[in-house]
Amino acid sequence: MPDDPICQAILQNLEEPLICTSVKYLAEDEWILDPVTIADIYEPLGLDFIVDGGARIADPSTVVDMTGSYPTIIRQGKGAKLDWMVTGTDQEAQSTYSRKAA
């Protein structure tokens, strides 16, 4: 749960979960920190709304893919790697080991 005061204020007024993500430029590996820039780029692509809390500090979250056999870390960020998570490299090693053992 983010401790950001804007996020906390929104959550206090919702009766459902909130999902959000970090925002990158479409053609670059760089984070967008300015809400006006985010709106300019993503509104034409279907962005419904944006909360303008000013420029934010980029502290990317950890993204974990829960759709496969193992929870796999897609992006290591602020969150820790837990014992039950694997990285793409770990999963490849497990797959190779399984094939050799069989």
C-alpha positions as CSV (number, residue, x, y, z in Angstrom):
1,M,0.0,0.0,0.0
2,P,1.6,3.3,-1.0
3,D,2.1,5.8,1.7
4,D,1.6,8.7,-0.7
5,P,-0.9,11.2,0.8
6,I,-2.8,11.6,-2.5
7,C,-3.2,7.9,-2.9
8,Q,-4.3,7.5,0.7
9,A,-6.9,10.3,0.2
10,I,-8.3,8.6,-2.9
11,L,-8.5,5.2,-1.2
12,Q,-10.3,6.7,1.8
13,N,-13.1,7.8,-0.6
14,L,-13.4,4.6,-2.7
15,E,-15.3,1.5,-1.8
16,E,-13.1,-0.6,-4.1
17,P,-9.4,-1.3,-4.8
18,L,-7.3,1.1,-6.8
19,I,-4.7,-0.1,-9.4
20,C,-2.1,2.3,-10.7
21,T,1.3,2.0,-12.4
22,S,4.4,3.9,-13.2
23,V,4.3,5.7,-16.5
24,K,7.0,5.6,-19.2
25,Y,7.4,7.5,-22.5
26,L,6.1,5.3,-25.3
27,A,9.4,5.1,-27.3
28,E,11.9,5.5,-24.5
29,D,13.0,3.7,-21.3
30,E,12.5,6.8,-19.2
31,W,9.8,7.6,-16.6
32,I,7.4,10.5,-17.0
33,L,7.1,12.6,-13.8
34,D,5.0,15.5,-15.0
35,P,1.2,14.9,-14.9
36,V,0.6,17.4,-17.8
37,T,3.0,15.4,-20.0
38,I,1.3,12.2,-19.0
39,A,-2.1,13.6,-20.0
40,D,-0.7,15.0,-23.3
41,I,0.7,11.7,-24.3
42,Y,-1.9,9.2,-23.0
43,E,-5.3,11.1,-23.3
44,P,-5.4,10.4,-27.0
45,L,-4.8,6.7,-26.2
46,G,-7.8,6.4,-23.9
47,L,-6.6,7.8,-20.5
48,D,-9.9,8.6,-18.6
49,F,-8.5,10.9,-16.0
50,I,-5.3,12.0,-14.2
51,V,-4.9,13.3,-10.6
52,D,-2.5,16.3,-10.8
53,G,-0.5,16.2,-7.6
54,G,2.5,17.9,-9.3
55,A,5.7,16.4,-10.4
56,R,6.3,13.1,-8.5
57,I,9.5,11.4,-7.5
58,A,10.1,8.3,-9.6
59,D,10.4,5.2,-7.4
60,P,9.4,2.3,-9.6
61,S,7.5,-0.5,-8.0
62,T,8.3,-4.2,-8.4
63,V,6.1,-5.9,-11.0
64,V,5.3,-9.6,-10.5
65,D,3.6,-11.8,-13.2
66,M,1.2,-14.1,-11.4
67,T,-0.2,-15.8,-14.5
68,G,2.4,-18.6,-15.0
69,S,3.6,-21.6,-13.0
70,Y,5.7,-19.4,-10.8
71,P,5.3,-15.8,-9.7
72,T,7.9,-14.1,-11.9
73,I,9.5,-10.7,-11.3
74,I,9.1,-8.7,-14.5
75,R,10.6,-5.5,-13.0
76,Q,12.6,-5.3,-9.8
77,G,11.8,-2.0,-8.1
78,K,11.0,-0.8,-4.6
79,G,9.5,-4.1,-3.4
80,A,11.7,-6.9,-2.2
81,K,12.1,-10.3,-4.0
82,L,10.3,-12.8,-1.7
83,D,11.3,-16.4,-1.4
84,W,8.3,-17.6,-3.5
85,M,9.1,-15.3,-6.4
86,V,11.4,-16.1,-9.3
87,T,13.1,-13.9,-11.9
88,G,13.1,-14.7,-15.6
89,T,16.6,-16.1,-15.1
90,D,15.6,-18.3,-12.2
91,Q,12.6,-19.7,-14.2
92,E,14.9,-20.5,-17.2
93,A,17.3,-22.3,-14.9
94,Q,14.5,-24.3,-13.3
95,S,13.2,-25.3,-16.7
96,T,16.7,-26.4,-17.9
97,Y,17.2,-28.3,-14.6
98,S,13.8,-30.1,-15.0
99,R,14.6,-31.1,-18.6
100,K,18.0,-32.5,-17.6
101,A,16.6,-34.4,-14.6
102,A,13.9,-36.0,-16.8
